[in-house]
Amino acid sequence: MKLQGPAVRLTIFVGEDDTWHHKPLYTEIVHRAHRTGLAGASVLRGIEGFGASSRIHTTRLLSLSEDLPIAIVIVDAEDKVRAFLPQLDELVSEGLVIIDPVEVIRYVGRTRQAAR
């Protein structure tokens, strides 16, 4: 797949404890993005944050939180990302979904031989 030039970044912020049918919500989002044929997805675990509830979640020992912030980041052509949004309407009941314009400079996967 070739991806270069103007694109969009879809970022979905959810909680680590959010689930979909007894699986982590972020896992369901990544697997649906993969099945949809989007260019790629990364899940990033935050060490501290707060959202609409204004409750701070942190990894600090004295205030250990189990529901840390999770960001799922997907970059692809705008039409492909916008076509994926209805699936997020079904999945994300609490959280934040944003789209930013980006410019893809380089998008290259590993060769099978280098992936070992």
CYANA upper distance limits for C-alpha pairs under 8 A (distance plus 0.5 A):
  1 MET  CA     39 ALA  CA      8.04
  2 LYS  CA    107 TYR  CA      7.79
  3 LEU  CA     39 ALA  CA      8.31
  3 LEU  CA     76 ASP  CA      7.71
  3 LEU  CA     77 ALA  CA      8.22
  3 LEU  CA    104 VAL  CA      7.38
  3 LEU  CA    106 ARG  CA      8.26
  3 LEU  CA    107 TYR  CA      6.62
  4 GLN  CA    103 GLU  CA      7.77
  4 GLN  CA    104 VAL  CA      5.33
  4 GLN  CA    105 ILE  CA      6.45
  4 GLN  CA    106 ARG  CA      7.04
  4 GLN  CA    107 TYR  CA      7.47
  5 GLY  CA    103 GLU  CA      5.52
  5 GLY  CA    104 VAL  CA      5.40
  5 GLY  CA    105 ILE  CA      6.96
  6 PRO  CA     77 ALA  CA      7.88
  6 PRO  CA    101 PRO  CA      7.78
  6 PRO  CA    102 VAL  CA      6.50
  6 PRO  CA    103 GLU  CA      5.08
  6 PRO  CA    104 VAL  CA      6.82
  7 ALA  CA     75 VAL  CA      7.35
  7 ALA  CA     76 ASP  CA      6.02
  7 ALA  CA     77 ALA  CA      5.12
  7 ALA  CA     78 GLU  CA      6.22
  7 ALA  CA    101 PRO  CA      6.57
  7 ALA  CA    102 VAL  CA      5.80
  7 ALA  CA    103 GLU  CA      6.28
  7 ALA  CA    104 VAL  CA      7.09
  8 VAL  CA     75 VAL  CA      6.18
  8 VAL  CA     76 ASP  CA      6.33
  8 VAL  CA     77 ALA  CA      6.59
  8 VAL  CA     78 GLU  CA      5.92
  8 VAL  CA     81 VAL  CA      7.92
  8 VAL  CA     99 ILE  CA      6.89
  8 VAL  CA    100 ASP  CA      5.98
  8 VAL  CA    101 PRO  CA      4.94
  8 VAL  CA    102 VAL  CA      5.71
  8 VAL  CA    103 GLU  CA      8.25
  9 ARG  CA     73 VAL  CA      7.29
  9 ARG  CA     74 ILE  CA      6.15
  9 ARG  CA     75 VAL  CA      4.92
  9 ARG  CA     76 ASP  CA      7.34
  9 ARG  CA     99 ILE  CA      6.01
  9 ARG  CA    100 ASP  CA      5.64
  9 ARG  CA    101 PRO  CA      6.80
  9 ARG  CA    102 VAL  CA      6.88
 10 LEU  CA     72 ILE  CA      8.48
 10 LEU  CA     73 VAL  CA      6.26
 10 LEU  CA     74 ILE  CA      5.56
 10 LEU  CA     75 VAL  CA      6.69
 10 LEU  CA     81 VAL  CA      7.58
 10 LEU  CA     97 VAL  CA      7.73
 10 LEU  CA     98 ILE  CA      6.31
 10 LEU  CA     99 ILE  CA      5.10
 10 LEU  CA    100 ASP  CA      7.19
 11 THR  CA     71 ALA  CA      6.90
 11 THR  CA     72 ILE  CA      6.07
 11 THR  CA     73 VAL  CA      5.08
 11 THR  CA     74 ILE  CA      6.93
 11 THR  CA     97 VAL  CA      6.32
 11 THR  CA     98 ILE  CA      5.85
 11 THR  CA     99 ILE  CA      6.93
 12 ILE  CA     71 ALA  CA      6.00
 12 ILE  CA     72 ILE  CA      5.60
 12 ILE  CA     73 VAL  CA      7.13
 12 ILE  CA     95 GLY  CA      7.81
 12 ILE  CA     96 LEU  CA      6.29
 12 ILE  CA     97 VAL  CA      5.01
 12 ILE  CA     98 ILE  CA      7.06
 13 PHE  CA     69 PRO  CA      7.38
 13 PHE  CA     70 ILE  CA      6.16
 13 PHE  CA     71 ALA  CA      5.07
 13 PHE  CA     72 ILE  CA      7.08
 13 PHE  CA     95 GLY  CA      5.93
 13 PHE  CA     96 LEU  CA      5.53
 13 PHE  CA     97 VAL  CA      6.85
 14 VAL  CA     18 ASP  CA      7.37
 14 VAL  CA     26 TYR  CA      8.23
 14 VAL  CA     69 PRO  CA      6.59
 14 VAL  CA     70 ILE  CA      5.82
 14 VAL  CA     71 ALA  CA      7.04
 14 VAL  CA     92 VAL  CA      8.24
 14 VAL  CA     94 GLU  CA      7.38
 14 VAL  CA     95 GLY  CA      5.32
 14 VAL  CA     96 LEU  CA      7.39
 15 GLY  CA     67 ASP  CA      6.03
 15 GLY  CA     68 LEU  CA      6.29
 15 GLY  CA     69 PRO  CA      5.35
 15 GLY  CA     70 ILE  CA      6.07
 15 GLY  CA     95 GLY  CA      7.96
 16 GLU  CA     24 PRO  CA      7.87
 16 GLU  CA     26 TYR  CA      8.40
 16 GLU  CA     45 ARG  CA      8.33
 16 GLU  CA     66 GLU  CA      7.87
 16 GLU  CA     67 ASP  CA      5.38
 16 GLU  CA     68 LEU  CA      5.73
 16 GLU  CA     69 PRO  CA      6.40
 16 GLU  CA     70 ILE  CA      6.20
 17 ASP  CA     24 PRO  CA      7.41
 17 ASP  CA     66 GLU  CA      7.65
 17 ASP  CA     67 ASP  CA      5.65
 17 ASP  CA     68 LEU  CA      8.17
 18 ASP  CA     24 PRO  CA      6.60
 18 ASP  CA     25 LEU  CA      5.98
 18 ASP  CA     26 TYR  CA      8.45
 19 THR  CA     23 LYS  CA      5.76
 19 THR  CA     24 PRO  CA      4.93
 19 THR  CA     25 LEU  CA      4.89
 19 THR  CA     26 TYR  CA      8.41
 20 TRP  CA     24 PRO  CA      6.68
 20 TRP  CA     25 LEU  CA      5.56
 20 TRP  CA     28 GLU  CA      7.41
 20 TRP  CA     91 LEU  CA      7.68
 23 LYS  CA     27 THR  CA      7.54
 23 LYS  CA     28 GLU  CA      7.76
 24 PRO  CA     28 GLU  CA      7.28
 25 LEU  CA     29 ILE  CA      6.83
 25 LEU  CA     91 LEU  CA      8.02
 26 TYR  CA     30 VAL  CA      6.69
 26 TYR  CA     43 VAL  CA      7.69
 26 TYR  CA     70 ILE  CA      8.18
 26 TYR  CA     72 ILE  CA      7.29
 27 THR  CA     31 HIS  CA      6.64
 28 GLU  CA     32 ARG  CA      6.58
 29 ILE  CA     33 ALA  CA      6.60
 29 ILE  CA     72 ILE  CA      8.48
 29 ILE  CA     88 LEU  CA      8.12
 29 ILE  CA     91 LEU  CA      8.24
 30 VAL  CA     34 HIS  CA      6.67
 30 VAL  CA     41 ALA  CA      6.63
 30 VAL  CA     42 SER  CA      8.26
 30 VAL  CA     72 ILE  CA      8.20
 31 HIS  CA     35 ARG  CA      6.68
 32 ARG  CA     36 THR  CA      6.51
 33 ALA  CA     37 GLY  CA      6.92
 33 ALA  CA     38 LEU  CA      6.04
 33 ALA  CA     40 GLY  CA      8.04
 33 ALA  CA     41 ALA  CA      7.74
 33 ALA  CA     84 PHE  CA      7.98
 34 HIS  CA     38 LEU  CA      6.36
 34 HIS  CA     39 ALA  CA      8.33
 34 HIS  CA     40 GLY  CA      7.52
 34 HIS  CA     41 ALA  CA      8.34
 36 THR  CA     84 PHE  CA      8.07
 38 LEU  CA     74 ILE  CA      8.21
 38 LEU  CA     75 VAL  CA      8.32
 38 LEU  CA     76 ASP  CA      6.88
 38 LEU  CA     80 LYS  CA      7.48
 38 LEU  CA     81 VAL  CA      8.00
 39 ALA  CA     74 ILE  CA      7.99
 39 ALA  CA     75 VAL  CA      7.06
 39 ALA  CA     76 ASP  CA      6.14
 40 GLY  CA     74 ILE  CA      6.39
 40 GLY  CA     75 VAL  CA      7.14
 40 GLY  CA     76 ASP  CA      8.25
 41 ALA  CA     72 ILE  CA      7.18
 41 ALA  CA     73 VAL  CA      6.02
 41 ALA  CA     74 ILE  CA      5.06
 41 ALA  CA     75 VAL  CA      7.75
 42 SER  CA     72 ILE  CA      6.11
 42 SER  CA     73 VAL  CA      5.74
 42 SER  CA     74 ILE  CA      7.21
 43 VAL  CA     70 ILE  CA      7.33
 43 VAL  CA     71 ALA  CA      6.21
 43 VAL  CA     72 ILE  CA      4.99
 43 VAL  CA     73 VAL  CA      6.96
 44 LEU  CA     70 ILE  CA      6.19
 44 LEU  CA     71 ALA  CA      5.60
 44 LEU  CA     72 ILE  CA      6.84
 44 LEU  CA     73 VAL  CA      8.39
 45 ARG  CA     68 LEU  CA      7.56
 45 ARG  CA     69 PRO  CA      6.61
 45 ARG  CA     70 ILE  CA      5.19
 45 ARG  CA     71 ALA  CA      7.04
 46 GLY  CA     68 LEU  CA      6.63
 46 GLY  CA     69 PRO  CA      5.46
 46 GLY  CA     70 ILE  CA      6.33
 46 GLY  CA     71 ALA  CA      8.04
 47 ILE  CA     57 HIS  CA      8.39
 47 ILE  CA     58 THR  CA      6.11
 47 ILE  CA     59 THR  CA      5.91
 47 ILE  CA     68 LEU  CA      7.16
 47 ILE  CA     69 PRO  CA      7.79
 48 GLU  CA     56 ILE  CA      7.61
 48 GLU  CA     57 HIS  CA      5.89
 48 GLU  CA     58 THR  CA      4.62
 48 GLU  CA     59 THR  CA      6.92
 48 GLU  CA     68 LEU  CA      7.21
 48 GLU  CA     69 PRO  CA      7.45
 49 GLY  CA     56 ILE  CA      6.12
 49 GLY  CA     57 HIS  CA      5.95
 49 GLY  CA     58 THR  CA      7.11
 49 GLY  CA     68 LEU  CA      7.91
 49 GLY  CA     69 PRO  CA      6.79
 50 PHE  CA     54 SER  CA      5.99
 50 PHE  CA     55 ARG  CA      6.05
 50 PHE  CA     56 ILE  CA      5.15
 50 PHE  CA     57 HIS  CA      6.64
 50 PHE  CA     69 PRO  CA      8.14
 51 GLY  CA     55 ARG  CA      7.51
 51 GLY  CA     56 ILE  CA      8.37
 51 GLY  CA     95 GLY  CA      8.09
 52 ALA  CA     95 GLY  CA      8.28
 57 HIS  CA     64 LEU  CA      8.25
 57 HIS  CA     65 SER  CA      5.96
 57 HIS  CA     66 GLU  CA      8.37
 57 HIS  CA     67 ASP  CA      7.11
 57 HIS  CA     68 LEU  CA      6.06
 57 HIS  CA     69 PRO  CA      7.83
 58 THR  CA     63 SER  CA      7.16
 58 THR  CA     64 LEU  CA      6.56
 58 THR  CA     65 SER  CA      5.99
 58 THR  CA     68 LEU  CA      6.95
 59 THR  CA     63 SER  CA      7.61
 59 THR  CA     64 LEU  CA      5.70
 59 THR  CA     65 SER  CA      6.52
 59 THR  CA     68 LEU  CA      8.04
 60 ARG  CA     64 LEU  CA      6.09
 75 VAL  CA     81 VAL  CA      8.28
 76 ASP  CA     80 LYS  CA      7.16
 76 ASP  CA     81 VAL  CA      6.76
 77 ALA  CA     81 VAL  CA      6.87
 78 GLU  CA     82 ARG  CA      6.54
 79 ASP  CA     83 ALA  CA      6.62
 80 LYS  CA     84 PHE  CA      6.99
 81 VAL  CA     85 LEU  CA      7.20
 84 PHE  CA     88 LEU  CA      7.58
 85 LEU  CA     89 ASP  CA      6.98
 86 PRO  CA     90 GLU  CA      7.14
 87 GLN  CA     91 LEU  CA      6.89
 88 LEU  CA     92 VAL  CA      6.05
 89 ASP  CA     93 SER  CA      8.01
110 ARG  CA    114 ALA  CA      6.55
110 ARG  CA    115 ALA  CA      6.39
111 THR  CA    115 ALA  CA      6.72
112 ARG  CA    116 ARG  CA      7.71
